[in-house]
Amino acid sequence: MTTDTSIARLYLMQLSTTTVPLPGGRTLEMVLVCYLIETNEGKRILIDSGYPADVPRRADGPPSLNQKNVLEHLAELRLSPDDINMVIATHFDVDHAGYHDSFKKAEFVVQREHYELARAGHPRFAAARGHWDHPDLRYRLVDGDFEILPGLTLLETSGHARGHQSLLLRLPNTGPVLLAIDAVILERLFTIERKGSPMDDNEDQLLASTRKLLELVQRERVQLIVFGHDGSQWANLKKAPAFYD
Ligand SMILES: [Zn+2]
């Protein structure tokens, strides 16, 4: 990829929807998602790959609807797994890394701290390990914030997990876009008053990462913030096969 590379398109891929019951009769719409970026030179970058087909969902959990896996989404765009040049792994939770081993032509990019934690056998990342820790996959390990391509920056956002990463990208018409991933899973949590959840590894780091992203949104004049699992927000976003440019 040359110095003339720029980011041309962002596709939001909604993989499934779940209505989670809350106390008091309320509900929360949660989505599982992944993303595809295309450069002006036709390179394709996948961000995460979704929940694996071979790991059962919790039998006592609410059903997941509207299921379409990453391969089906790509096929709808007339793409095969070998058309993906790079996969950015935000972290190895089961709902984010379940199809990594489908992309054997791609270079995988992950934060070194996260890769080493997961490879050392942390039980949290075991469920999809057969998919992300596959001998055919080539990993490139990065440390901290890093502009991986012109207009595409990895942001180290530990807290949900050590070495979790979010992304900032610059689109020609939309402008700067922040993909918060699981640093901020719901729009209402994008505040310095937030708390962590039992799914988060370290609340202090989570708050520091939230503050970092809030400051970045101001500084970079971010035009669109996409939250990691927010079904209410995603209902109003443009989703694949439509795209942001
Ligand atoms: Zn997640």
Residues whose N, C-alpha, C, O or C-beta is under 5 A from the ligand:
A	BS01	ZN	D95 D182
